[in-house]
Amino acid sequence: MGNFPKIIVSYFFGHNSIPLGASCVRALQALNYEVLCFNSGINNPLEKYFFKPINKIFWNVGLKKIDISKNSPWNNQKFIQKLLENAVAEFKPDILFILRGHGFDGEYLQYLKKQYKINKIVGWWVKGPKWFDLMLYEAKFYDHFFCIHKEGYTAEDKIEYLPAIAVDDILYRPLHTGSNKQYTNNVVFVGSWTQRRQDIIEELTGYPISIYGPKWLRKNILNFKMCKMIKSNSIWGEKLIELYNKTKIVINISQWDTSNLSGLNLRIFDIPACGTFLITDYSDDLKEFFRLGKEIETFKDKEELKDKIAYYLRNDDERERIAMNGYKKVLRLGTYKDKMAELLRRISFT
């Protein structure tokens, strides 16, 4: 290693991407690591404009196992892996750090490690508690593997628990305080469509809710009441921060059932970090970070969510007090610099 250890971080990067990768990169740079971002979300143009449309034709008629690009030299997986190898060959990293936004073939990772003398290949499963078999299979090919939830593995699997939530105070921050704070939205939900989210929000059609996220309009094209709530299929960056800042209540609904499965998504810290009132689906994991009902609010079912939305829209002072308490708490919680320092310590690379 040189004076400054070198790390390639593989995840989604770009203006319309989950900012987790960028948060980790800034943290590693603050720890004096030289970092290269590898965008694993890039697509082979042939995949996007040729193979994917043809595959959709087969899938729409029930032939979902067909993938005409799978064994071709223009397969998207092979395309991304070739780009990653080029980056590794040129950058010569000490660590290849792969956040699970895009999986890589195990034998390919072992080839990269041996061919380019990578000191450690580190994985972080930042997807929800699902696809346990895939997670267990992939973990075998890494020197170290971390997971944001506690389900689906044991100590024998050599997977360590490491939640992804941390404070990114460069991105998520209050823009308006005190008497300068003005609201343009009563209640907002931001996130992609899932059936679980649909089932919960559909019960709230009589409430002043705005929805931002992909697939909502397509899934509700004939549902007039839901369509009125949908404002945009995406919102990122400063526009998202502005939205949080100008909203009285932001709802968080996990993609998985948090009453049965552990793991918290990034909004748990992002929303309070903007000084905004958060109500989220209940999880025992929340007690590790917040005083429930004092710093954030929770709900366990649709009726409780409806009652609490109505209550906190009527009681401005109590809502603002909880939002401020939540903001003060996240400022005392760990940053991504702390998170990356912990990860590097666990892999004995500090």
C-alpha positions as CSV (number, residue, x, y, z in Angstrom):
1,M,0.0,0.0,0.0
2,G,1.0,3.6,-0.6
3,N,0.6,6.5,1.8
4,F,-3.1,6.7,1.0
5,P,-4.9,3.3,0.8
6,K,-7.1,3.0,-2.3
7,I,-10.7,1.8,-2.4
8,I,-13.1,1.2,-5.2
9,V,-16.7,1.6,-4.1
10,S,-19.2,-0.2,-6.3
11,Y,-22.8,0.9,-6.1
12,F,-25.2,3.2,-7.9
13,F,-23.9,6.7,-8.6
14,G,-25.6,9.6,-10.3
15,H,-28.1,12.4,-9.8
16,N,-31.0,10.0,-9.8
17,S,-29.5,7.4,-7.5
18,I,-29.8,6.4,-3.8
19,P,-27.1,8.6,-2.2
20,L,-25.8,5.8,0.1
21,G,-22.7,5.2,-2.2
22,A,-21.9,8.9,-2.3
23,S,-22.2,9.2,1.5
24,C,-19.8,6.3,1.9
25,V,-17.3,7.8,-0.6
26,R,-17.3,11.2,1.1
27,A,-16.7,9.4,4.5
28,L,-13.8,7.3,3.2
29,Q,-12.2,10.4,1.6
30,A,-12.5,12.2,5.0
31,L,-10.6,9.2,6.5
32,N,-7.8,9.8,4.0
33,Y,-8.6,7.0,1.6
34,E,-8.2,7.5,-2.2
35,V,-11.5,6.4,-3.6
36,L,-12.9,5.6,-7.0
37,C,-16.6,5.3,-7.6
38,F,-17.7,2.5,-9.9
39,N,-21.3,2.9,-11.1
40,S,-22.7,-0.7,-11.1
41,G,-26.1,0.7,-12.3
42,I,-24.8,1.4,-15.8
43,N,-26.4,-0.6,-18.6
44,N,-25.1,-1.9,-21.9
45,P,-27.0,0.1,-24.6
46,L,-27.8,-3.2,-26.3
47,E,-29.5,-4.5,-23.1
48,K,-31.6,-1.4,-22.7
49,Y,-32.7,-0.9,-26.3
50,F,-32.7,-4.4,-27.7
51,F,-32.5,-7.3,-25.3
52,K,-34.8,-5.9,-22.6
53,P,-37.7,-5.0,-24.9
54,I,-37.6,-8.5,-26.6
55,N,-37.4,-10.2,-23.2
56,K,-40.5,-8.2,-22.1
57,I,-42.4,-9.7,-25.0
58,F,-41.7,-13.2,-23.8
59,W,-42.4,-12.3,-20.2
60,N,-45.8,-10.8,-21.1
61,V,-46.9,-14.0,-22.6
62,G,-45.8,-16.0,-19.6
63,L,-42.3,-17.1,-20.6
64,K,-40.5,-15.4,-17.7
65,K,-37.6,-17.8,-17.7
66,I,-36.4,-16.7,-21.1
67,D,-33.5,-14.2,-21.2
68,I,-32.1,-14.0,-24.7
69,S,-29.0,-12.0,-23.6
70,K,-28.0,-14.4,-20.9
71,N,-25.4,-16.4,-22.8
72,S,-24.5,-13.8,-25.4
73,P,-21.2,-11.8,-25.3
74,W,-23.2,-8.7,-25.0
75,N,-24.9,-9.8,-21.7
76,N,-25.3,-6.9,-19.3
77,Q,-23.6,-8.7,-16.5
78,K,-20.5,-9.4,-18.6
79,F,-20.6,-5.8,-19.8
80,I,-20.5,-4.4,-16.2
81,Q,-17.9,-6.9,-15.0
82,K,-15.6,-5.9,-17.9
83,L,-15.9,-2.2,-16.9
84,L,-15.2,-3.1,-13.3
85,E,-12.1,-5.1,-14.3
86,N,-10.9,-2.1,-16.4
87,A,-11.3,0.1,-13.3
88,V,-9.5,-2.3,-11.1
89,A,-6.6,-2.7,-13.5
90,E,-6.1,1.1,-13.8
91,F,-6.8,2.1,-10.2
92,K,-5.1,-0.8,-8.4
93,P,-7.2,-0.7,-5.3
94,D,-6.3,-2.2,-1.9
95,I,-10.0,-2.8,-1.2
96,L,-12.9,-3.5,-3.5
97,F,-16.0,-2.5,-1.5
98,I,-19.2,-3.7,-3.1
99,L,-22.5,-2.4,-1.8
100,R,-25.2,-4.9,-3.0
101,G,-26.9,-2.8,-5.7
102,H,-25.6,-5.2,-8.3
103,G,-24.3,-8.7,-7.7
104,F,-21.1,-10.1,-9.2
105,D,-20.2,-13.6,-10.1
106,G,-18.2,-15.3,-7.3
107,E,-15.6,-16.8,-9.5
108,Y,-15.1,-13.5,-11.2
109,L,-14.5,-11.7,-7.9
110,Q,-11.9,-14.4,-7.0
111,Y,-10.2,-13.9,-10.4
112,L,-10.0,-10.1,-9.8
113,K,-8.5,-10.6,-6.3
114,K,-5.8,-12.9,-7.6
115,Q,-5.1,-11.2,-10.9
116,Y,-4.8,-7.7,-9.5
117,K,-3.6,-8.5,-6.0
118,I,-6.5,-6.9,-4.2
119,N,-5.9,-7.0,-0.5
120,K,-9.6,-7.4,0.5
121,I,-12.9,-7.8,-1.2
122,V,-15.7,-6.5,1.1
123,G,-19.4,-6.9,0.6
124,W,-22.3,-5.0,2.2
125,W,-25.8,-6.4,1.7
126,V,-27.9,-3.2,1.8
127,K,-31.1,-4.8,0.5
128,G,-34.0,-5.8,2.7
129,P,-34.4,-9.1,4.6
130,K,-35.4,-11.1,1.5
131,W,-33.6,-13.4,-0.9
132,F,-31.7,-15.1,1.9
133,D,-30.4,-17.9,-0.3
134,L,-28.8,-15.4,-2.7
135,M,-27.2,-13.4,0.2
136,L,-25.7,-16.6,1.7
137,Y,-24.4,-17.8,-1.7
138,E,-22.8,-14.4,-2.5
139,A,-21.2,-14.0,0.9
140,K,-18.9,-17.0,0.4
141,F,-16.9,-15.2,-2.2
142,Y,-15.9,-12.2,-0.1
143,D,-13.2,-11.7,2.5
144,H,-15.7,-9.9,4.7
145,F,-19.4,-9.6,4.3
146,F,-21.8,-7.3,6.2
147,C,-25.6,-7.1,6.3
148,I,-28.1,-4.4,7.3
149,H,-30.5,-6.8,9.0
150,K,-30.2,-9.7,11.5
151,E,-32.3,-12.4,9.8
152,G,-31.3,-15.2,7.4
153,Y,-27.8,-16.0,8.6
154,T,-25.7,-17.2,11.6
155,A,-22.2,-16.8,12.8
156,E,-21.2,-19.8,10.8
157,D,-22.0,-17.9,7.6
158,K,-19.3,-15.3,8.4
159,I,-21.8,-12.5,7.9
160,E,-21.7,-9.5,10.3
161,Y,-24.5,-7.2,11.2
162,L,-23.9,-3.6,10.2
163,P,-26.9,-1.3,9.7
164,A,-26.6,1.2,6.9
165,I,-28.3,4.1,8.6
166,A,-26.1,7.0,9.6
167,V,-26.1,10.8,9.4
168,D,-25.2,12.5,6.1
169,D,-25.4,16.1,7.4
170,I,-23.9,17.4,4.1
171,L,-27.0,16.3,2.2
172,Y,-29.8,16.0,4.8
173,R,-30.2,19.2,6.8
174,P,-32.7,21.9,7.8
175,L,-33.1,24.6,5.3
176,H,-35.6,26.7,7.3
177,T,-35.9,27.1,11.1
178,G,-38.1,28.8,13.6
179,S,-40.5,31.4,12.2
180,N,-38.9,31.1,8.8
181,K,-40.3,27.6,8.4
182,Q,-43.2,27.4,6.0
183,Y,-45.1,24.3,4.8
184,T,-46.4,23.6,1.4
185,N,-47.3,19.9,2.1
186,N,-49.2,18.3,4.9
187,V,-48.2,14.6,4.5
188,V,-45.7,13.1,2.1
189,F,-44.5,9.6,1.2
190,V,-41.4,9.1,-0.9
191,G,-40.4,5.7,-2.2
192,S,-41.0,3.2,-4.9
193,W,-44.2,1.2,-5.2
194,T,-44.6,-2.1,-3.5
195,Q,-47.8,-4.0,-2.7
196,R,-47.3,-3.5,1.0
197,R,-47.0,0.2,0.6
198,Q,-50.0,0.3,-1.7
199,D,-52.2,-1.6,0.8
200,I,-51.3,0.9,3.6
201,I,-51.5,4.2,1.6
202,E,-54.7,3.1,-0.2
203,E,-56.4,3.4,3.3
204,L,-55.3,7.0,3.5
205,T,-57.1,8.3,0.3
206,G,-59.1,10.8,2.4
207,Y,-56.0,12.4,3.9
208,P,-53.9,15.2,2.3
209,I,-51.0,12.9,1.1
210,S,-48.6,13.4,-1.7
211,I,-46.7,10.5,-3.2
212,Y,-43.3,10.6,-4.9
213,G,-41.8,7.5,-6.4
214,P,-41.5,5.1,-9.4
215,K,-44.3,2.7,-10.5
216,W,-47.1,4.4,-8.5
217,L,-48.8,5.9,-11.5
218,R,-48.5,2.7,-13.6
219,K,-49.9,0.6,-10.8
220,N,-52.8,2.9,-10.1
221,I,-53.7,4.1,-13.6
222,L,-57.3,3.2,-13.1
223,N,-57.5,4.2,-9.5
224,F,-58.6,7.8,-9.6
225,K,-58.3,8.5,-5.8
226,M,-54.8,7.2,-5.7
227,C,-53.8,9.1,-8.9
228,K,-54.7,12.4,-7.3
229,M,-52.1,11.7,-4.6
230,I,-49.3,10.9,-7.0
231,K,-47.1,13.9,-7.7
232,S,-44.0,12.6,-9.4
233,N,-42.3,9.3,-10.3
234,S,-39.0,10.5,-8.8
235,I,-37.4,13.2,-6.6
236,W,-33.7,13.4,-5.7
237,G,-31.0,15.6,-4.3
238,E,-31.8,19.1,-3.3
239,K,-35.4,18.9,-4.5
240,L,-36.0,16.0,-2.0
241,I,-34.4,17.9,0.8
242,E,-36.6,20.9,0.0
243,L,-39.7,18.6,0.0
244,Y,-38.8,17.2,3.4
245,N,-38.2,20.7,4.8
246,K,-41.6,22.0,3.6
247,T,-43.6,19.0,4.8
248,K,-45.4,18.7,8.1
249,I,-45.4,14.9,8.3
250,V,-43.3,12.4,6.3
251,I,-44.4,8.7,6.4
252,N,-41.9,5.9,6.1
253,I,-43.2,2.4,5.1
254,S,-40.6,-0.3,4.8
255,Q,-40.7,-2.7,1.8
256,W,-40.8,-5.6,4.3
257,D,-42.9,-6.3,7.4
258,T,-40.8,-4.7,10.2
259,S,-43.0,-6.3,12.9
260,N,-41.5,-9.7,11.9
261,L,-38.2,-8.8,10.3
262,S,-35.3,-6.5,11.4
263,G,-33.6,-3.8,9.4
264,L,-34.2,-0.1,9.0
265,N,-34.1,1.9,5.8
266,L,-32.1,5.1,5.3
267,R,-35.2,7.4,5.8
268,I,-35.1,6.7,9.5
269,F,-32.2,9.2,9.9
270,D,-32.6,11.2,6.7
271,I,-36.0,12.7,7.5
272,P,-35.3,13.7,11.2
273,A,-31.9,15.2,9.9
274,C,-34.0,17.7,8.0
275,G,-35.8,18.7,11.1
276,T,-39.0,17.0,9.8
277,F,-41.5,15.0,11.7
278,L,-41.2,11.3,10.9
279,I,-43.8,8.6,11.4
280,T,-42.6,5.1,10.5
281,D,-43.8,1.5,10.7
282,Y,-42.8,0.0,14.0
283,S,-39.7,-2.0,14.5
284,D,-38.0,-3.1,17.7
285,D,-34.7,-1.9,16.1
286,L,-35.9,1.7,16.4
287,K,-35.5,1.7,20.1
288,E,-31.7,1.4,19.6
289,F,-31.7,4.9,18.2
290,F,-34.8,6.9,19.3
291,R,-37.3,7.4,22.1
292,L,-40.5,6.5,20.4
293,G,-43.3,9.1,20.7
294,K,-40.7,11.6,21.8
295,E,-38.2,11.9,18.9
296,I,-40.1,10.1,16.1
297,E,-43.5,8.5,15.9
298,T,-44.5,4.9,14.9
299,F,-47.5,2.9,13.8
300,K,-48.3,-0.8,13.9
301,D,-51.4,-0.9,11.7
302,K,-53.4,1.2,9.2
303,E,-55.8,2.5,11.8
304,E,-53.1,3.7,14.1
305,L,-51.4,5.5,11.2
306,K,-54.7,7.2,10.3
307,D,-55.3,8.3,13.9
308,K,-51.8,9.7,14.4
309,I,-51.8,11.5,11.1
310,A,-55.0,13.3,12.0
311,Y,-53.8,14.0,15.6
312,Y,-50.4,15.5,14.6
313,L,-52.0,17.6,11.8
314,R,-54.2,19.1,14.5
315,N,-51.5,19.5,17.1
316,D,-48.7,21.7,15.6
317,D,-46.8,22.4,18.8
318,E,-46.5,18.7,19.8
319,R,-45.5,17.7,16.2
320,E,-42.8,20.4,16.0
321,R,-41.5,19.5,19.4
322,I,-41.0,15.8,18.4
323,A,-39.5,16.9,15.1
324,M,-36.9,19.1,16.9
325,N,-36.2,16.3,19.4
326,G,-35.6,13.9,16.5
327,Y,-33.3,16.4,14.8
328,K,-31.2,16.9,18.0
329,K,-31.0,13.1,18.4
330,V,-29.7,12.4,15.0
331,L,-27.0,15.0,15.4
332,R,-25.7,12.9,18.3
333,L,-25.8,9.6,16.4
334,G,-23.2,8.2,14.1
335,T,-22.1,9.8,10.8
336,Y,-21.0,7.9,7.7
337,K,-17.5,8.7,8.6
338,D,-18.1,6.8,11.9
339,K,-19.7,4.0,10.0
340,M,-16.9,3.6,7.5
341,A,-14.3,3.8,10.3
342,E,-16.1,0.9,12.1
343,L,-16.2,-1.2,8.9
344,L,-12.5,-0.7,8.3
345,R,-11.8,-1.6,11.9
346,R,-13.8,-4.8,11.6
347,I,-11.8,-5.9,8.5
348,S,-8.5,-4.9,10.2
349,F,-7.7,-2.2,7.7
350,T,-7.1,1.0,9.7
